[in-house]
Amino acid sequence: MAIVNDIVQAEDLEQFEVNDLYKATQLLLQEFQQSKEEEHPGKIKELSDHLKKRLMNKAAYPLAVLLECGHLAIRHQLQKDWNSPMKQRQLFLFENLMAQFRGKVPPEVWNQICLAYAEALLPTGRSIDALAVLDDMAEKEGEPFYERQNAERGWALVMYSTFLRDQFEKAQGLHTARDLLRQAQQDISDERGRALYGQRLQLAERMLEKLGAVDVTEGYTLNLFEGKQKQYREWCAEHRLLLNGANDIDPAKASKIETFRYRPAGDDKEQAEFLESFLKSLMQEFTALRWTLFEALEDSEVSAEGGYDRTEQLKSVYRHAFSLFDKIALFLNHAYKLEVDLPRTSMQRIWFEEEHPKKPLKPFIKDTKNDALKALYWLSKELFGYERSDRQSLPMIRATQLRHQLERSFVQVVESPEAAVKTGELRKHQMTQKELERMAVTLTFKARTALMYLRYAVDLKAK
């Protein structure tokens, strides 16, 4: 405690060891979380900024950023604005950490990033994204943060189950969540961790009790696919690309079918018929691009000699996936009767008054209690940028750049970084085959996630 007092009162932080500064910042954060007031205003930010400078270009650098993220999280909790600048900056920082340090830091650092990011995503409603982040954790037996992976999956499924109207899916999600949270009591060696997930287990059990007895096997459909179709369906399930809520609950055991449906609400049958047809069209477009992606990545029969070019297929998937987001915005325009002109309807702008990111949010999103709609909003921030941030994340900038090049210019794909030119204008238009594959898969998953949030938003709106 003495060293903490010295650090708090010091004007020159260089005299202290990094480890002491880190522990002091953690202690101040704990005190801030408990009291909801900063006893030493500005000191936590000063310490995290100083640690970032001291740890620059070192493997422990992300830990300093995580301190800043923790500080932002507490400050956000004290706001009445769910779309606060603090939340936007926190998510921006996490997106950069995931992009910059994947495969470049020890498992104990990477797993801490993933676990903290999943925790940050869940209050925004983005439970599907949180589950995907947890899948990225690095396996390491006995590593304290890896011990929490399944427990955090269970907690994410508890949150995800609040979107599910189908009683079989909801029951399956909560049963799986309960089992994972129960197992956590044996898996987690840290007493505080066991206590945290023990409380979350109690919530899952109460939700199951409220749901009542449900035979989860009754809603299961046999996977009777064969040959190439079976291979395709199993690939979809493995990559969480089925339009099926069970695919997020347990990819291995889920029925390999689509359960994407529109549930109409209200008395306007004409609009209901229109929206049902619109949503069905979005589903069909997605499944078409998903098949193209499968062929490009997995189908050994596809070859350039046979008239196919894997690279061009991947480019087509990327362009098509991006186009789905603006179509989702157009669906929202009709579903919420926003009356936005077609040229101004885009996923980036649909949320704002006069469709301008610097204007206030429209009431349909600002005042909503629909967490799935908020999840769709927050996903759009990752894809198109945070309007309350002076900088944008590296993945967002790269994704937008590739989209513009594919739509308005060209991209030359090379086999390896060594095959690319070193300088000149051409270098800006080159990327490796591996990077194109990764970005096409990632964007396809984001498109699928957006469609699932849209479906749940429509369901909750009807309810």
C-alpha positions as a Python dict, from the first residue, in 0.01 Angstrom:
ca = {
    (1, 'M'): (0, 0, 0),
    (2, 'A'): (291, 235, 77),
    (3, 'I'): (424, 206, -277),
    (4, 'V'): (76, 286, -411),
    (5, 'N'): (61, 605, -207),
    (6, 'D'): (407, 702, -333),
    (7, 'I'): (298, 643, -694),
    (8, 'V'): (-25, 841, -653),
    (9, 'Q'): (161, 1140, -511),
    (10, 'A'): (461, 1124, -746),
    (11, 'E'): (508, 1367, -1032),
    (12, 'D'): (781, 1156, -1196),
    (13, 'L'): (664, 800, -1266),
    (14, 'E'): (992, 693, -1429),
    (15, 'Q'): (1140, 619, -1085),
    (16, 'F'): (903, 324, -1032),
    (17, 'E'): (918, -31, -1167),
    (18, 'V'): (664, -120, -1436),
    (19, 'N'): (524, -404, -1225),
    (20, 'D'): (456, -168, -932),
    (21, 'L'): (287, 84, -1161),
    (22, 'Y'): (70, -189, -1310),
    (23, 'K'): (-42, -320, -970),
    (24, 'A'): (-110, 33, -846),
    (25, 'T'): (-330, 103, -1149),
    (26, 'Q'): (-522, -221, -1093),
    (27, 'L'): (-582, -126, -729),
    (28, 'L'): (-706, 221, -825),
    (29, 'L'): (-942, 65, -1080),
    (30, 'Q'): (-1082, -171, -816),
    (31, 'E'): (-1141, 121, -580),
    (32, 'F'): (-1308, 320, -861),
    (33, 'Q'): (-1533, 24, -946),
    (34, 'Q'): (-1645, -9, -584),
    (35, 'S'): (-1688, 358, -492),
    (36, 'K'): (-1798, 487, -836),
    (37, 'E'): (-1573, 789, -775),
    (38, 'E'): (-1209, 847, -858),
    (39, 'E'): (-1032, 938, -537),
    (40, 'H'): (-745, 1077, -745),
    (41, 'P'): (-904, 1223, -1061),
    (42, 'G'): (-691, 1178, -1372),
    (43, 'K'): (-437, 948, -1204),
    (44, 'I'): (-560, 623, -1361),
    (45, 'K'): (-539, 774, -1709),
    (46, 'E'): (-194, 917, -1634),
    (47, 'L'): (-72, 577, -1518),
    (48, 'S'): (-215, 381, -1813),
    (49, 'D'): (-74, 635, -2061),
    (50, 'H'): (266, 615, -1892),
    (51, 'L'): (261, 235, -1898),
    (52, 'K'): (177, 237, -2269),
    (53, 'K'): (486, 450, -2335),
    (54, 'R'): (709, 232, -2116),
    (55, 'L'): (583, -92, -2273),
    (56, 'M'): (575, 23, -2635),
    (57, 'N'): (697, -252, -2873),
    (58, 'K'): (697, -508, -2591),
    (59, 'A'): (483, -819, -2546),
    (60, 'A'): (322, -672, -2235),
    (61, 'Y'): (202, -356, -2416),
    (62, 'P'): (-158, -487, -2455),
    (63, 'L'): (-186, -515, -2076),
    (64, 'A'): (-147, -138, -2048),
    (65, 'V'): (-420, -91, -2309),
    (66, 'L'): (-643, -329, -2113),
    (67, 'L'): (-603, -100, -1810),
    (68, 'E'): (-732, 189, -2022),
    (69, 'C'): (-1020, -30, -2143),
    (70, 'G'): (-1111, -114, -1784),
    (71, 'H'): (-1109, 254, -1692),
    (72, 'L'): (-1332, 337, -1988),
    (73, 'A'): (-1573, 56, -1893),
    (74, 'I'): (-1627, 196, -1542),
    (75, 'R'): (-1669, 551, -1672),
    (76, 'H'): (-1921, 424, -1928),
    (77, 'Q'): (-2121, 246, -1656),
    (78, 'L'): (-2164, 582, -1482),
    (79, 'Q'): (-2316, 739, -1794),
    (80, 'K'): (-2683, 744, -1888),
    (81, 'D'): (-2582, 726, -2255),
    (82, 'W'): (-2551, 363, -2375),
    (83, 'N'): (-2372, 500, -2684),
    (84, 'S'): (-2114, 698, -2488),
    (85, 'P'): (-1775, 806, -2629),
    (86, 'M'): (-1613, 588, -2362),
    (87, 'K'): (-1783, 274, -2496),
    (88, 'Q'): (-1693, 361, -2853),
    (89, 'R'): (-1327, 414, -2764),
    (90, 'Q'): (-1315, 93, -2559),
    (91, 'L'): (-1441, -117, -2852),
    (92, 'F'): (-1208, 67, -3091),
    (93, 'L'): (-911, -23, -2869),
    (94, 'F'): (-1013, -389, -2850),
    (95, 'E'): (-1052, -416, -3229),
    (96, 'N'): (-699, -280, -3275),
    (97, 'L'): (-558, -515, -3011),
    (98, 'M'): (-714, -817, -3181),
    (99, 'A'): (-576, -713, -3520),
    (100, 'Q'): (-227, -611, -3408),
    (101, 'F'): (-135, -884, -3161),
    (102, 'R'): (-288, -1202, -3299),
    (103, 'G'): (-9, -1462, -3292),
    (104, 'K'): (244, -1207, -3162),
    (105, 'V'): (207, -1227, -2784),
    (106, 'P'): (222, -1513, -2530),
    (107, 'P'): (-101, -1712, -2468),
    (108, 'E'): (-151, -1558, -2123),
    (109, 'V'): (-158, -1209, -2278),
    (110, 'W'): (-368, -1306, -2582),
    (111, 'N'): (-623, -1492, -2370),
    (112, 'Q'): (-658, -1194, -2140),
    (113, 'I'): (-733, -974, -2443),
    (114, 'C'): (-996, -1219, -2574),
    (115, 'L'): (-1166, -1262, -2238),
    (116, 'A'): (-1180, -887, -2171),
    (117, 'Y'): (-1308, -819, -2524),
    (118, 'A'): (-1586, -1077, -2488),
    (119, 'E'): (-1689, -915, -2159),
    (120, 'A'): (-1696, -576, -2332),
    (121, 'L'): (-1910, -706, -2621),
    (122, 'L'): (-2182, -873, -2413),
    (123, 'P'): (-2337, -552, -2269),
    (124, 'T'): (-2378, -426, -2627),
    (125, 'G'): (-2588, -732, -2715),
    (126, 'R'): (-2321, -877, -2943),
    (127, 'S'): (-2324, -1225, -2791),
    (128, 'I'): (-2259, -1396, -3127),
    (129, 'D'): (-1942, -1190, -3172),
    (130, 'A'): (-1838, -1262, -2813),
    (131, 'L'): (-1865, -1638, -2876),
    (132, 'A'): (-1645, -1600, -3186),
    (133, 'V'): (-1383, -1406, -2987),
    (134, 'L'): (-1375, -1681, -2723),
    (135, 'D'): (-1313, -1938, -2997),
    (136, 'D'): (-993, -1745, -3078),
    (137, 'M'): (-837, -1807, -2737),
    (138, 'A'): (-508, -1994, -2732),
    (139, 'E'): (-522, -2335, -2566),
    (140, 'K'): (-282, -2362, -2271),
    (141, 'E'): (-346, -2598, -1983),
    (142, 'G'): (-342, -2429, -1645),
    (143, 'E'): (-339, -2077, -1787),
    (144, 'P'): (-574, -1873, -1560),
    (145, 'F'): (-757, -1690, -1838),
    (146, 'Y'): (-792, -1999, -2057),
    (147, 'E'): (-952, -2172, -1756),
    (148, 'R'): (-1241, -1928, -1793),
    (149, 'Q'): (-1305, -1987, -2163),
    (150, 'N'): (-1596, -2231, -2127),
    (151, 'A'): (-1741, -2041, -1833),
    (152, 'E'): (-1745, -1723, -2041),
    (153, 'R'): (-1906, -1920, -2325),
    (154, 'G'): (-2176, -2020, -2080),
    (155, 'W'): (-2231, -1658, -1979),
    (156, 'A'): (-2245, -1549, -2345),
    (157, 'L'): (-2511, -1816, -2410),
    (158, 'V'): (-2717, -1690, -2117),
    (159, 'M'): (-2716, -1347, -2283),
    (160, 'Y'): (-2778, -1497, -2628),
    (161, 'S'): (-3079, -1691, -2502),
    (162, 'T'): (-3262, -1363, -2433),
    (163, 'F'): (-3288, -1318, -2812),
    (164, 'L'): (-3441, -1660, -2877),
    (165, 'R'): (-3819, -1688, -2916),
    (166, 'D'): (-3814, -2052, -3023),
    (167, 'Q'): (-3856, -2244, -2697),
    (168, 'F'): (-3642, -2537, -2815),
    (169, 'E'): (-3351, -2309, -2908),
    (170, 'K'): (-3389, -2112, -2584),
    (171, 'A'): (-3395, -2430, -2376),
    (172, 'Q'): (-3095, -2571, -2561),
    (173, 'G'): (-2902, -2247, -2511),
    (174, 'L'): (-2978, -2227, -2140),
    (175, 'H'): (-2908, -2597, -2077),
    (176, 'T'): (-2572, -2565, -2252),
    (177, 'A'): (-2496, -2245, -2060),
    (178, 'R'): (-2583, -2409, -1729),
    (179, 'D'): (-2361, -2711, -1801),
    (180, 'L'): (-2066, -2490, -1896),
    (181, 'L'): (-2107, -2271, -1588),
    (182, 'R'): (-2134, -2577, -1364),
    (183, 'Q'): (-1815, -2721, -1510),
    (184, 'A'): (-1644, -2388, -1443),
    (185, 'Q'): (-1663, -2457, -1071),
    (186, 'Q'): (-1413, -2741, -1130),
    (187, 'D'): (-1212, -2578, -1411),
    (188, 'I'): (-1135, -2239, -1253),
    (189, 'S'): (-864, -2238, -987),
    (190, 'D'): (-917, -1874, -888),
    (191, 'E'): (-1166, -1833, -603),
    (192, 'R'): (-1294, -1495, -723),
    (193, 'G'): (-1348, -1639, -1069),
    (194, 'R'): (-1549, -1930, -931),
    (195, 'A'): (-1762, -1688, -729),
    (196, 'L'): (-1830, -1468, -1033),
    (197, 'Y'): (-1941, -1754, -1256),
    (198, 'G'): (-2126, -1913, -965),
    (199, 'Q'): (-2353, -1606, -957),
    (200, 'R'): (-2403, -1634, -1332),
    (201, 'L'): (-2487, -2004, -1293),
    (202, 'Q'): (-2763, -1912, -1050),
    (203, 'L'): (-2911, -1674, -1309),
    (204, 'A'): (-2906, -1947, -1577),
    (205, 'E'): (-3082, -2187, -1339),
    (206, 'R'): (-3350, -1929, -1257),
    (207, 'M'): (-3409, -1865, -1628),
    (208, 'L'): (-3446, -2240, -1692),
    (209, 'E'): (-3689, -2271, -1403),
    (210, 'K'): (-3895, -1985, -1544),
    (211, 'L'): (-3893, -2143, -1891),
    (212, 'G'): (-4032, -2469, -1758),
    (213, 'A'): (-3990, -2823, -1887),
    (214, 'V'): (-3899, -2838, -2257),
    (215, 'D'): (-3800, -3153, -2448),
    (216, 'V'): (-3505, -3016, -2645),
    (217, 'T'): (-3492, -3331, -2862),
    (218, 'E'): (-3836, -3251, -3002),
    (219, 'G'): (-3702, -2954, -3195),
    (220, 'Y'): (-3406, -3144, -3344),
    (221, 'T'): (-3397, -3223, -3715),
    (222, 'L'): (-3185, -3513, -3842),
    (223, 'N'): (-2895, -3428, -4069),
    (224, 'L'): (-2977, -3648, -4367),
    (225, 'F'): (-2738, -3481, -4612),
    (226, 'E'): (-2496, -3687, -4816),
    (227, 'G'): (-2191, -3639, -5036),
    (228, 'K'): (-2094, -3284, -5125),
    (229, 'Q'): (-2401, -3135, -4958),
    (230, 'K'): (-2304, -3304, -4630),
    (231, 'Q'): (-1949, -3171, -4660),
    (232, 'Y'): (-2086, -2823, -4729),
    (233, 'R'): (-2328, -2828, -4436),
    (234, 'E'): (-2062, -2950, -4193),
    (235, 'W'): (-1828, -2677, -4316),
    (236, 'C'): (-2101, -2415, -4260),
    (237, 'A'): (-2163, -2539, -3906),
    (238, 'E'): (-1791, -2544, -3823),
    (239, 'H'): (-1753, -2180, -3931),
    (240, 'R'): (-2084, -2072, -3768),
    (241, 'L'): (-2233, -1975, -4103),
    (242, 'L'): (-2573, -2147, -4080),
    (243, 'L'): (-2873, -1917, -4039),
    (244, 'N'): (-2969, -2119, -3736),
    (245, 'G'): (-2955, -2012, -3371),
    (246, 'A'): (-2843, -2359, -3263),
    (247, 'N'): (-2526, -2312, -3470),
    (248, 'D'): (-2408, -2057, -3214),
    (249, 'I'): (-2507, -2276, -2919),
    (250, 'D'): (-2327, -2596, -3024),
    (251, 'P'): (-2185, -2602, -3380),
    (252, 'A'): (-2101, -2974, -3362),
    (253, 'K'): (-2448, -3091, -3260),
    (254, 'A'): (-2666, -2834, -3436),
    (255, 'S'): (-2907, -2935, -3711),
    (256, 'K'): (-2737, -2843, -4038),
    (257, 'I'): (-3035, -2650, -4173),
    (258, 'E'): (-3154, -2290, -4190),
    (259, 'T'): (-3421, -2185, -3940),
    (260, 'F'): (-3434, -1823, -4054),
    (261, 'R'): (-3798, -1708, -4050),
    (262, 'Y'): (-3994, -1384, -4044),
    (263, 'R'): (-4264, -1351, -3779),
    (264, 'P'): (-4505, -1075, -3882),
    (265, 'A'): (-4652, -836, -3627),
    (266, 'G'): (-4939, -589, -3644),
    (267, 'D'): (-5239, -567, -3875),
    (268, 'D'): (-5066, -437, -4188),
    (269, 'K'): (-5068, -758, -4393),
    (270, 'E'): (-4933, -584, -4701),
    (271, 'Q'): (-4621, -463, -4521),
    (272, 'A'): (-4582, -799, -4350),
    (273, 'E'): (-4584, -974, -4687),
    (274, 'F'): (-4329, -725, -4821),
    (275, 'L'): (-4093, -763, -4523),
    (276, 'E'): (-4123, -1140, -4529),
    (277, 'S'): (-4026, -1146, -4897),
    (278, 'F'): (-3743, -899, -4832),
    (279, 'L'): (-3597, -1107, -4548),
    (280, 'K'): (-3626, -1425, -4751),
    (281, 'S'): (-3437, -1256, -5034),
    (282, 'L'): (-3158, -1151, -4796),
    (283, 'M'): (-3133, -1509, -4674),
    (284, 'Q'): (-3113, -1643, -5030),
    (285, 'E'): (-2844, -1392, -5125),
    (286, 'F'): (-2641, -1488, -4821),
    (287, 'T'): (-2666, -1863, -4883),
    (288, 'A'): (-2560, -1805, -5246),
    (289, 'L'): (-2244, -1616, -5148),
    (290, 'R'): (-2176, -1872, -4873),
    (291, 'W'): (-2182, -2150, -5133),
    (292, 'T'): (-1943, -1954, -5352),
    (293, 'L'): (-1708, -1913, -5056),
    (294, 'F'): (-1724, -2287, -4985),
    (295, 'E'): (-1638, -2369, -5344),
    (296, 'A'): (-1348, -2126, -5346),
    (297, 'L'): (-1197, -2263, -5025),
    (298, 'E'): (-1296, -2628, -5001),
    (299, 'D'): (-1411, -2774, -5332),
    (300, 'S'): (-1124, -2968, -5489),
    (301, 'E'): (-1319, -2996, -5816),
    (302, 'V'): (-1308, -2622, -5874),
    (303, 'S'): (-1015, -2518, -6090),
    (304, 'A'): (-913, -2247, -6328),
    (305, 'E'): (-911, -2502, -6611),
    (306, 'G'): (-1275, -2578, -6539),
    (307, 'G'): (-1371, -2218, -6592),
    (308, 'Y'): (-1347, -2109, -6229),
    (309, 'D'): (-1096, -1880, -6066),
    (310, 'R'): (-1079, -1910, -5688),
    (311, 'T'): (-939, -1560, -5652),
    (312, 'E'): (-1224, -1402, -5847),
    (313, 'Q'): (-1474, -1606, -5648),
    (314, 'L'): (-1331, -1470, -5324),
    (315, 'K'): (-1344, -1114, -5457),
    (316, 'S'): (-1706, -1167, -5558),
    (317, 'V'): (-1792, -1301, -5210),
    (318, 'Y'): (-1633, -997, -5048),
    (319, 'R'): (-1820, -747, -5267),
    (320, 'H'): (-2148, -933, -5227),
    (321, 'A'): (-2113, -958, -4847),
    (322, 'F'): (-2058, -584, -4817),
    (323, 'S'): (-2366, -514, -5028),
    (324, 'L'): (-2584, -706, -4781),
    (325, 'F'): (-2525, -448, -4508),
    (326, 'D'): (-2685, -166, -4704),
    (327, 'K'): (-2976, -396, -4789),
    (328, 'I'): (-3019, -463, -4418),
    (329, 'A'): (-3032, -86, -4368),
    (330, 'L'): (-3302, -67, -4635),
    (331, 'F'): (-3498, -339, -4451),
    (332, 'L'): (-3477, -132, -4130),
    (333, 'N'): (-3595, 171, -4326),
    (334, 'H'): (-3913, -16, -4419),
    (335, 'A'): (-3963, -206, -4091),
    (336, 'Y'): (-3939, 108, -3878),
    (337, 'K'): (-4100, 336, -4143),
    (338, 'L'): (-3807, 579, -4137),
    (339, 'E'): (-3889, 717, -4483),
    (340, 'V'): (-3527, 768, -4584),
    (341, 'D'): (-3463, 822, -4953),
    (342, 'L'): (-3299, 521, -5119),
    (343, 'P'): (-2968, 698, -5208),
    (344, 'R'): (-2924, 797, -4842),
    (345, 'T'): (-3004, 454, -4697),
    (346, 'S'): (-2686, 285, -4580),
    (347, 'M'): (-2577, 84, -4278),
    (348, 'Q'): (-2341, 362, -4176),
    (349, 'R'): (-2599, 644, -4186),
    (350, 'I'): (-2944, 494, -4124),
    (351, 'W'): (-2912, 545, -3746),
    (352, 'F'): (-2868, 923, -3748),
    (353, 'E'): (-3094, 1222, -3791),
    (354, 'E'): (-3066, 1349, -4149),
    (355, 'E'): (-2850, 1039, -4208),
    (356, 'H'): (-2543, 1230, -4089),
    (357, 'P'): (-2304, 1059, -3841),
    (358, 'K'): (-2244, 1386, -3656),
    (359, 'K'): (-2616, 1430, -3586),
    (360, 'P'): (-2800, 1270, -3289),
    (361, 'L'): (-2932, 915, -3309),
    (362, 'K'): (-3287, 869, -3435),
    (363, 'P'): (-3547, 773, -3171),
    (364, 'F'): (-3596, 421, -3315),
    (365, 'I'): (-3244, 330, -3201),
    (366, 'K'): (-3172, 589, -2930),
    (367, 'D'): (-3476, 500, -2718),
    (368, 'T'): (-3500, 130, -2801),
    (369, 'K'): (-3512, -150, -2543),
    (370, 'N'): (-3444, -399, -2824),
    (371, 'D'): (-3097, -537, -2746),
    (372, 'A'): (-3071, -719, -3078),
    (373, 'L'): (-3123, -391, -3263),
    (374, 'K'): (-2852, -234, -3048),
    (375, 'A'): (-2625, -528, -3132),
    (376, 'L'): (-2680, -458, -3501),
    (377, 'Y'): (-2596, -92, -3442),
    (378, 'W'): (-2273, -177, -3259),
    (379, 'L'): (-2174, -425, -3529),
    (380, 'S'): (-2218, -147, -3786),
    (381, 'K'): (-1970, 65, -3586),
    (382, 'E'): (-1704, -204, -3621),
    (383, 'L'): (-1766, -224, -3995),
    (384, 'F'): (-1812, 143, -4081),
    (385, 'G'): (-1647, 340, -3803),
    (386, 'Y'): (-1713, 509, -3471),
    (387, 'E'): (-1854, 856, -3527),
    (388, 'R'): (-1748, 971, -3179),
    (389, 'S'): (-1385, 870, -3227),
    (390, 'D'): (-1114, 1079, -3389),
    (391, 'R'): (-951, 761, -3524),
    (392, 'Q'): (-1078, 434, -3669),
    (393, 'S'): (-957, 79, -3614),
    (394, 'L'): (-704, -84, -3843),
    (395, 'P'): (-940, -370, -3948),
    (396, 'M'): (-1213, -120, -4042),
    (397, 'I'): (-974, 92, -4250),
    (398, 'R'): (-834, -213, -4431),
    (399, 'A'): (-1178, -363, -4497),
    (400, 'T'): (-1312, -36, -4640),
    (401, 'Q'): (-1002, 12, -4854),
    (402, 'L'): (-1039, -335, -5004),
    (403, 'R'): (-1407, -277, -5074),
    (404, 'H'): (-1337, 46, -5260),
    (405, 'Q'): (-1056, -110, -5461),
    (406, 'L'): (-1270, -407, -5563),
    (407, 'E'): (-1564, -185, -5662),
    (408, 'R'): (-1380, 104, -5827),
    (409, 'S'): (-1030, -10, -5919),
    (410, 'F'): (-854, -346, -5900),
    (411, 'V'): (-669, -579, -5664),
    (412, 'Q'): (-381, -800, -5768),
    (413, 'V'): (-349, -1117, -5559),
    (414, 'V'): (-3, -1268, -5506),
    (415, 'E'): (94, -1598, -5346),
    (416, 'S'): (320, -1456, -5075),
    (417, 'P'): (447, -1122, -4937),
    (418, 'E'): (779, -1187, -5109),
    (419, 'A'): (604, -1188, -5448),
    (420, 'A'): (470, -835, -5402),
    (421, 'V'): (651, -531, -5533),
    (422, 'K'): (822, -323, -5265),
    (423, 'T'): (728, 30, -5369),
    (424, 'G'): (510, 229, -5608),
    (425, 'E'): (138, 256, -5679),
    (426, 'L'): (101, -114, -5759),
    (427, 'R'): (201, -209, -5404),
    (428, 'K'): (-115, -37, -5274),
    (429, 'H'): (-325, -271, -5491),
    (430, 'Q'): (-158, -600, -5396),
    (431, 'M'): (-251, -852, -5130),
    (432, 'T'): (-173, -1216, -5063),
    (433, 'Q'): (-411, -1502, -5136),
    (434, 'K'): (-411, -1591, -4767),
    (435, 'E'): (-516, -1239, -4664),
    (436, 'L'): (-797, -1234, -4921),
    (437, 'E'): (-925, -1569, -4795),
    (438, 'R'): (-916, -1451, -4434),
    (439, 'M'): (-1095, -1125, -4510),
    (440, 'A'): (-1362, -1298, -4722),
    (441, 'V'): (-1434, -1551, -4445),
    (442, 'T'): (-1440, -1279, -4178),
    (443, 'L'): (-1678, -1055, -4372),
    (444, 'T'): (-1907, -1347, -4457),
    (445, 'F'): (-1928, -1427, -4086),
    (446, 'K'): (-2006, -1060, -4011),
    (447, 'A'): (-2280, -1063, -4275),
    (448, 'R'): (-2429, -1377, -4123),
    (449, 'T'): (-2406, -1223, -3775),
    (450, 'A'): (-2582, -906, -3897),
    (451, 'L'): (-2863, -1115, -4044),
    (452, 'M'): (-2904, -1307, -3718),
    (453, 'Y'): (-2919, -984, -3514),
    (454, 'L'): (-3170, -847, -3768),
    (455, 'R'): (-3385, -1156, -3733),
    (456, 'Y'): (-3380, -1131, -3353),
    (457, 'A'): (-3447, -756, -3366),
    (458, 'V'): (-3756, -822, -3578),
    (459, 'D'): (-3867, -1100, -3342),
    (460, 'L'): (-3826, -880, -3035),
    (461, 'K'): (-4003, -593, -3208),
    (462, 'A'): (-4298, -823, -3284),
    (463, 'K'): (-4302, -951, -2927),
}
